[in-house]
Amino acid sequence: MVIDDSIRQQFPILDQQVHGHPLVYLDSAATAQKPLAVIDAVRDFYLKDNAGVHRGAHELAARSTVAFEHARSRVAALVGAEGQEGGEEIVVTAGATAALNLLATAFGNASLGRGGKAARRFALKPGDEVVVSKAEHHSVLLPFQELCYRTGAVLKYFDLDPEGRVLADTADQVITERTKVVAVTHVSNVTGAITDIKPIVRRAHQVGALVVLDVCQSVPHLPVDLHAMDVDFAAWSAHKMYGPTGVGFLYGRRELLEALPPASFGGSMVELAYLDRPASYMDPPARFEAGTQPVAQMIGAGAAADWLMDLGMENIAEHEKAITTGLLRLGELDGVRILGPTTPEDRIGTIAFDVHGVHPHDVGQYVDSRGIAIRVGHHCAQPVHRHFGLMASNRASTGVYNTVADTDALLEAVAGVRKFFRVA
């Protein structure tokens, strides 16, 4: 399938003007807009099937449950988790941040002896190591940093090269026999750089460490096969893959999820509860889905997964590469510095940049006045900004609906920033 400008017509929100200009949305790394297929799926669910899942015998409950689990299987298929285990490797959470906190909390519970003998492989003790990188989003860094505080483990990190790429070729030095967990980003939400995870996974498994991969910025843009990548856990959110907010996913290899102790407790995750003895918990993924599930959001996520697979992730990647090439021309503008790779190879269309002499918030307001939406700030990734000697930046990020005209509009706007603020 050839992806062309007609895709934009499937996104009603883009058919509007902002400050008298046609909307140019270049903030998909923060949240992607939603196609009609997703909007209609959520609306139809509320109109016809809305009910609690896994907790009722009436017709609506049965239909909701079937729809919920079908959506889980579609999300699994999108990331290569289909097969014998299927959707059972996908835990539904409130988002990627919730998924990563769930995992870090479960590791902490195992460190306290919860989960019995099977959970010992997740336990950490003083002197053990957890490895992250300087490129991590705070939702990766902070949960595992807190896990280290609670267990006495040591937090280590991969450094970055001058372009902001994770120095994966140092895996043999960074990951040691004491390393228990390696949690890294697949694609940086600041630089757009794709991490070469093969040497990291190889070395981690060589020493018996678990690999946790943040795939928030890769699932919407690239073909992702978690089985082929041989990672142990992965986390991502639906709203960045053109689905609803309020739902995300934790992938775990089936045998690991079966051994992992729960992290939150309540209804729908317990088999037997007592007053005088510990409860027994359900098999995964239910063990990790306490409380009321985000059912409508999950229906929308399943529709988004189907929509992406219908377009073809290879086609999406090829389309966005062309848009990325245009955006990289930002680096040719006077006084503009790109933070990250300056060529389209091994990266996605997420491009952070600094305009010399102008604060990122001022840049953002200036381009917004021309109807262009970009992100400003540290993008929840302060260490990588310090790597570039900055506290904040501007960020343009592409989606499947972006066109060459969008990149041209941004280039024209940014070209006028320094003159407007009289720093040229």
Residue pairs with C-beta under 8 A, 6 or more apart in sequence:
1 310
1 311
1 312
1 315
2 315
3 311
3 315
3 316
3 318
3 319
3 400
5 403
7 311
7 400
7 401
8 14
8 401
8 403
9 15
10 35
10 36
10 37
10 401
11 33
11 34
11 35
11 36
11 401
12 36
12 39
13 23
13 25
13 33
13 34
14 23
14 25
14 33
14 401
15 23
16 22
16 23
17 23
17 371
18 368
18 371
18 373
19 368
19 369
19 370
19 371
20 371
21 370
21 371
21 372
22 371
23 371
23 373
24 371
24 372
24 373
24 406
24 409
24 410
25 33
25 373
25 399
25 401
25 402
25 406
26 372
26 373
26 374
26 396
26 397
26 398
26 402
26 406
26 410
27 373
27 374
27 375
27 395
27 396
27 397
28 220
28 240
28 397
28 398
28 399
28 402
29 189
29 217
29 240
29 350
29 375
29 379
29 395
29 397
30 375
30 397
31 239
31 240
31 245
32 220
32 239
32 240
32 241
32 242
32 399
33 242
33 399
33 401
34 242
34 243
34 244
34 300
34 304
35 242
35 304
35 307
37 303
37 304
37 306
37 307
38 242
38 243
38 244
38 300
38 303
38 304
38 307
39 300
40 303
41 299
41 300
41 302
41 303
42 244
42 296
42 297
42 299
42 300
42 303
45 64
45 67
45 295
45 296
45 299
46 296
48 63
49 60
49 63
49 64
49 67
50 60
50 64
50 295
50 296
51 58
51 60
51 61
51 63
51 64
51 295
52 61
52 64
52 292
52 295
53 61
53 64
53 65
53 68
53 69
53 293
53 295
54 65
54 68
54 268
54 286
54 293
55 61
55 267
55 268
56 62
64 295
67 295
67 299
67 302
68 293
68 295
68 298
68 299
69 87
70 302
71 298
71 299
71 301
71 302
71 303
71 305
72 87
72 90
72 92
72 285
72 298
72 302
73 82
73 86
73 87
73 302
74 302
74 303
74 305
74 306
74 309
75 87
75 90
75 238
75 249
75 301
75 302
75 305
76 82
76 86
76 87
76 89
76 90
77 305
77 309
78 219
78 224
78 241
78 305
78 308
78 309
79 215
79 219
79 224
79 225
79 226
79 234
79 236
79 251
80 224
80 225
80 226
80 227
80 228
80 229
81 87
81 89
81 90
81 226
81 227
81 251
83 227
85 254
87 285
88 254
88 257
88 284
88 285
89 251
89 252
89 253
89 254
89 257
89 285
90 249
90 250
90 251
90 285
91 99
91 102
91 249
91 250
91 251
91 252
91 257
91 284
91 285
91 288
91 289
92 247
92 248
92 249
92 285
92 289
92 293
92 294
92 298
93 99
93 102
93 235
93 247
93 248
93 249
93 250
93 288
93 289
94 246
94 247
94 248
94 294
95 237
95 238
95 239
95 245
95 246
95 247
95 248
96 139
96 214
96 216
96 235
96 236
96 237
96 248
96 249
97 139
97 237
97 248
98 248
99 235
99 236
99 248
99 249
99 250
100 139
100 140
100 143
100 144
100 183
100 212
100 214
100 235
100 250
101 139
101 143
101 263
102 250
102 263
102 264
102 288
103 143
103 212
103 233
103 235
103 250
103 252
103 263
104 143
104 144
104 146
104 147
105 143
105 263
105 264
106 122
106 260
106 261
106 262
106 263
106 288
107 122
107 123
107 124
107 147
107 181
108 124
108 147
108 150
108 151
109 115
109 119
109 261
109 262
109 263
110 119
110 120
110 121
110 122
110 123
110 260
110 261
111 122
111 123
111 124
111 125
111 150
111 151
113 123
114 261
115 122
115 259
115 260
115 261
118 258
118 259
119 259
119 260
119 261
121 210
121 259
122 210
122 259
122 260
122 261
124 130
124 147
124 148
124 151
124 152
124 153
124 180
124 181
125 151
125 152
125 153
126 151
126 152
126 153
127 152
127 153
127 154
127 178
128 151
128 152
128 153
128 154
128 178
128 179
128 180
129 153
129 154
129 155
129 156
129 176
129 178
129 179
129 180
130 144
130 147
130 148
130 153
130 154
130 155
130 156
130 179
130 180
130 181
130 182
130 183
131 155
131 156
131 157
131 158
131 174
131 175
131 179
131 181
131 182
131 183
131 184
131 209
132 140
132 141
132 144
132 145
132 155
132 156
132 157
132 158
132 182
132 183
132 184
133 157
133 158
133 159
133 160
133 166
133 184
133 185
133 195
134 157
134 158
134 159
134 160
134 166
134 383
134 384
134 387
135 158
135 160
135 164
135 166
135 184
135 185
135 188
135 190
135 191
135 193
135 195
135 381
135 383
135 384
136 183
136 184
136 185
136 214
136 381
136 383
136 384
137 185
137 189
137 214
137 216
137 379
137 380
137 381
138 380
138 381
138 382
139 214
139 380
140 183
140 184
140 185
140 212
140 214
141 383
144 155
144 181
144 183
145 155
147 153
147 181
148 154
148 155
153 180
154 178
156 174
156 179
157 174
158 166
158 167
158 168
158 170
158 171
158 174
158 184
158 200
159 167
159 170
160 166
160 167
160 384
160 387
161 167
163 191
163 193
163 340
163 341
163 342
164 188
164 190
164 191
164 193
164 339
164 340
164 341
164 384
164 387
164 388
165 191
165 193
165 195
165 341
166 184
166 185
166 188
166 193
166 195
166 196
166 200
168 195
168 196
168 197
168 198
168 199
168 200
169 196
169 199
171 199
171 200
171 202
171 203
171 204
172 199
172 203
175 182
175 200
175 203
175 204
175 207
175 209
176 207
177 207
179 204
179 207
179 209
180 208
180 209
180 210
181 209
181 210
181 212
182 200
182 204
182 209
182 210
182 211
182 212
183 211
183 212
183 213
183 214
184 195
184 197
184 200
184 211
184 212
184 213
184 214
185 195
185 213
185 214
185 217
186 194
186 195
186 197
186 213
186 214
186 215
186 217
186 218
186 224
187 193
187 194
187 195
187 215
187 217
187 218
187 221
187 222
187 347
187 348
187 350
188 195
188 217
188 340
188 350
188 381
188 384
189 216
189 217
189 350
189 379
189 380
189 381
190 339
190 340
190 350
190 352
190 379
190 381
190 384
190 385
190 393
190 395
191 339
191 340
191 341
191 347
191 350
191 352
191 384
192 217
192 324
192 340
192 341
192 347
192 348
192 349
192 350
192 351
192 352
192 397
193 340
193 341
193 346
193 347
194 218
194 222
194 346
194 347
194 348
196 346
197 211
197 213
197 229
197 231
200 211
201 211
201 229
201 230
201 231
204 210
204 211
205 211
205 230
210 232
210 233
210 256
211 230
211 231
211 232
211 233
212 231
212 232
212 233
212 234
212 235
213 226
213 229
213 231
213 233
213 234
213 235
214 234
214 235
214 236
215 224
215 226
215 234
215 235
215 236
216 235
216 236
216 237
216 240
217 240
217 348
217 350
218 224
218 236
218 348
219 236
219 240
219 241
220 240
220 241
220 242
220 308
220 316
220 399
221 316
221 317
221 320
221 348
221 349
222 313
222 317
222 348
223 313
223 314
223 317
224 313
226 234
226 251
231 251
232 252
232 253
232 256
233 250
233 251
233 252
233 253
233 256
234 250
234 251
235 248
235 249
235 250
235 251
236 248
236 249
237 247
237 248
237 249
238 244
238 245
238 247
238 248
238 249
238 297
238 298
238 300
238 301
238 304
239 245
239 246
239 247
241 301
241 304
241 305
241 308
242 304
242 307
242 308
242 399
242 400
243 297
243 300
243 301
243 303
243 304
243 305
244 294
244 296
244 297
244 300
244 301
245 297
246 294
246 297
247 294
247 297
247 298
247 300
247 301
250 288
252 260
252 284
254 284
257 284
257 285
257 287
257 288
258 283
258 284
260 284
260 288
262 269
262 281
262 287
262 288
262 290
263 288
264 288
264 290
264 291
265 290
266 290
266 291
267 290
267 291
267 292
268 282
268 286
268 289
268 290
268 291
268 292
268 293
269 281
269 282
269 286
269 287
269 288
269 289
269 290
270 279
270 280
270 281
270 282
271 279
271 280
271 281
271 282
272 279
272 280
273 279
281 287
308 316
311 400
316 400
319 400
320 348
320 349
320 398
320 399
320 400
320 402
321 344
321 349
322 404
323 349
323 398
323 402
323 403
323 404
323 406
323 407
324 344
324 347
324 348
324 349
324 351
324 398
325 344
326 404
326 407
326 408
326 411
327 349
327 351
327 396
327 398
327 407
327 410
328 338
328 342
328 343
328 344
328 351
329 407
329 411
330 336
330 338
330 351
330 353
330 396
330 410
330 411
330 414
331 337
331 338
331 342
331 353
333 411
333 414
333 415
334 418
334 424
335 355
335 356
335 357
335 418
335 423
335 424
336 353
336 354
336 355
336 356
336 414
337 353
337 354
337 356
338 351
338 352
338 353
339 352
339 353
339 354
339 384
339 385
339 388
339 390
339 393
340 347
340 351
340 352
341 347
348 398
349 396
349 397
349 398
349 402
350 395
350 396
350 397
350 398
351 395
351 396
351 397
352 379
352 393
352 394
352 395
353 393
353 394
353 395
353 396
353 414
354 360
354 388
354 390
354 393
354 394
355 363
355 394
355 414
355 417
355 418
356 418
356 423
357 418
357 421
357 423
358 417
358 418
358 421
358 423
359 392
360 376
360 377
360 392
360 393
360 394
361 376
361 377
361 392
362 417
362 421
363 376
363 394
363 414
363 417
364 374
364 375
364 376
364 394
366 413
366 416
366 417
366 420
366 421
367 374
367 410
367 413
367 414
367 417
368 374
370 409
370 413
371 409
372 409
372 410
372 413
374 394
374 395
374 396
374 397
374 410
375 394
375 395
375 396
375 397
376 392
376 393
376 394
376 395
377 392
377 393
378 385
378 391
378 392
378 393
379 385
379 393
379 395
382 391
385 391
385 392
385 393
396 410
418 424
